[in-house]
Amino acid sequence: MSKQSLEPAVTVELAAEYGLSADEYQRMLEITGRTPSFTELGIFSVMWSEHCSYKSSKVWLKQLPTTAPHVICGPGENAGVIDIGDGQAAIFKMESHNHPSFIEPYQGAATGVGGILRDVFTMGARPIANMNALRFGSPEHPKTRHLISGVVAGIGGYGNCVGVPTVGGETNFHPSFNGNILVNAMTVGLADADKIFYSAAAGIGNPVVYVGSKTGRDGIHGATMASTEFTEDSEEKRPTVQVGDPFTEKLLIEACLELMATDAIVAIQDMGAAGLTSSSVEMAGKGELGIELTLDDVPQRETGMSPYEIMLSESQERMLIVLKPGREELAKAIFDKWELDFAVIGRVTDTGRLVLKMHGYTYCDLEVAPLVDRAPLYERPWEPTPPQADIDAASVPLPGPATEILHRLIGCPDLASRRWIWEQYDSQVGADTIALSGGDSGVVRVHGTNKALAITTDCTPRYCFADPVRGGAQAVAEAWRNLTAVGAKPLAITDNMNFGNPQKPRIMGQFAGCIQGMVDACTVLEFPVVSGNVSLYNETNGVGILPTPAIGGVGLLSDASLAVNIAFKAAGQAILLIGETKGHIGQSLYLREIHGREEGAPPPVDLAAEKRNGDFVRDLIGKRAVTACHDLSDGGLLVALAEMAMAGKLGAVIDVPAGTDEAGFLFGEDQGRYVVTTSDADAVVAGAKAAGVPVLRLGTTGGDALKLNGGDAISVGGLRTAHEAWLPEYMAGSLE
Amino acid sequence: MKAAVIVFPGSNCDRDVCVALEHATGEKPATVWHRDSDLPKVDLIVVPGGFSYGDYLRSGAMAAQSPVMREVVARAKAGVRVMGVCNGFQILTEARLLPGVLMRNAGLKFICRTVDLRVENTDSAFTSAYDKDQVVRFPVAHHDGNYFADADTLARVEDTGMVAFRYVTPDGIVDASGNPNGSANSIAGLFNEKRTVLGLMPHPERAFEPLHGNTDGRAMFTGLVEALS
């Protein structure tokens, strides 16, 4: 080594500042056999960060089912790939940008969208839909409004410009997110099943090419930042947040897809977390080869950047490509056309080493394999979450008329309309969007075909906190149910595991429990995990978030015209409840919002019943036997009916069966249930009985009010006003 | 009818409008890259929605100076029909083919929703298939759609029948509740004096087939084909 005099000397203390423990420092020394250079320390530091190495979560993630006949590529690549028939594939993933979005909400969220888009088009797919799952702190917290405003504008600012429709998502509020919001972004893309691009480098001597934006000093050590807890001075970490340029991303998408249509590419990898470091290590590691880069040739935005800065920068909108020999000119012409930087910065070698040179000196010469294979792996101690007691619905009776309670619930922060959010997203660019935001799933036609993909994001963090196993299963089941409710066959999921500090056994127990529930649900529902992301250390000053394994589900409609939405369509149609209602009130929004109690066991998930009921409903939709369908989730039956009435601007008369507990029946959150409307109730009821699926006649659509048992009533207009008012008024600051 | 669609690097509604044109005419429209200055001989030129060159400066300001727009302006002056949708409308005003400007929405936020529009003038190739005062529903999706012009210009566009579409309530009434972005006189779409150039913020190509929820935009394309074939 030489030129080290220009870099700080590496010591165990310096390594600690860069997030490596003393044990990890020793492990690094064993691998290098000498004191590493400063640039090498930076590379170890990011590659072994929680964000890049999954060192605390890997042992658990391995338990998730990841295969099915329709899975083309499971976890391990940039995104998961599934077969959707006719030689086509859907490629998708969800990824978190929690820490940066809290520090700098607009850019944090925008670059979250940019990063997940790149993960998908890197594999050869044109992105066709974006989704997101957002969690904010209590509305009363002084930062919440600012964070919502910035995150929503950032997601819109990026997604709208690149021309990918944002077709849905979910937003919750809870005080546990006061110091750590969650911004999980998902992209779904479309590719030919025989034209999928992977990241393994191949071909000794092949050129390694850098394309996209220039490298600057932004985002250095973003991955390391995202692998620690926050304290009160976290905002000083703003320089670790990247800045997005969606116009360049749009150019990069078009240029990469144009190059992918040729035969020039051997391997391709986007530069996301840990930038040039992780992309080059990833490509060399997967190909079991070496890579030698001349960093002088990396396009740079600023002068005087050091090798360390170039390797650790997380500047956005950049890709690393291994080309076939002799294709440089062809590739360069495409990037010239799109006015993007293009530079041959190195070669694939047979040494198995990552060699970095600059100004004629060698700054890094590391064996690649141990950076990945010998990364620390922790079986962290964990303790199971103690179960909470069941709560009897009869102990929390309605404190007033049911419609008054509905009026309060429908306007509460967790159930109020998200129109203020989704109207800031272009949900229709591409002209293939079918169901608009506000239904159970986003539905996007596969361009040029009659097929459609349904997409949803789901998780109920308060269930996961109360009982991680049930909560993990419920998140998967709800995603499966939401896809089913529009008529789609659920195919696969991506997961975004958001948790607190894994070094605390209680938090690791939440992680383990959620994984167990997910494994159970994915297995029974035949709904494998094909991609995912883990975000740990979502804690501030020792206070952790509710465990949030956000699930992104993708399903297929063989005929787009079969898709149904939640709106009541016409007066005089029968309203049926599919699935069993026991009146489970623990952890319900009714209990929390009306009785002020966030407690009890969350609803159990009977996976066999879930599957039976869902398969029955999907079959009904496929036969055009129902006119509307809505899954039951937060808020229970009466909230679902109100949402259907508001969407259709049409009322209904509902009979509460005699002898049932009203609170449990109307507001319980039992799982595995749907409300459907139909003009042939007898046929649906007979079909349900034959299939062994519980069914109940609830009433009939019609009028301009939701009426219970002919007496207690609330106008649909009044519901709409309450439902639509809260978020705009809150954001305008007019609620104080 | 022969049509051409201009493609800037940041255009993102070019494919959508091509699909609509192909449905209406039975043939694929020509697409013309922003650096090209030779346009094929066509009856209709469409400047589509998107973010032309990123629009980090005023929306459409850079695109208006591009080589292809010099040619579009020349063709427009020769009477070729030109339609700008969304970013295309912004570009046509920046290129001075239409008077006024499109400022940031009054609410300062991007807005994507389906709006009610009233057809104000049917004496054009773009609007001949509609009835006067017909209320149609097209989606809007923009951050800078707040039409502004000085009082003299507004009086002139009103007096000479240059207003093509106005934002209205579902009942066809012009008021603040029907105006999503604060546009002067609720102007959503504007002709030039000869009504051979149309700029509009709403997207007719997103209200083209039943899957979109309504097909009110279709008549714009079928009307153009009828008028220009």
Interface residues (C-beta under 8 A of the other chain):
Chain A: A153 G156 G157 N160 C161 V162 G163 D245 P246 F247 T248 K250 L251 E254 W338 E339 W422 E423 Q424 Y425 D426 S427 Q428 V429 G430 A431 D432 I434 L436 R445 A560 S561
Chain B: P9 G10 N12 C13 R15 D16 V19 A20 G49 G50 F51 Y53 G54 D55 Y56 K109 F110 I111 C112 R113 P139 A141 H143 H203 E205 R206 F208 L211 H212 G213
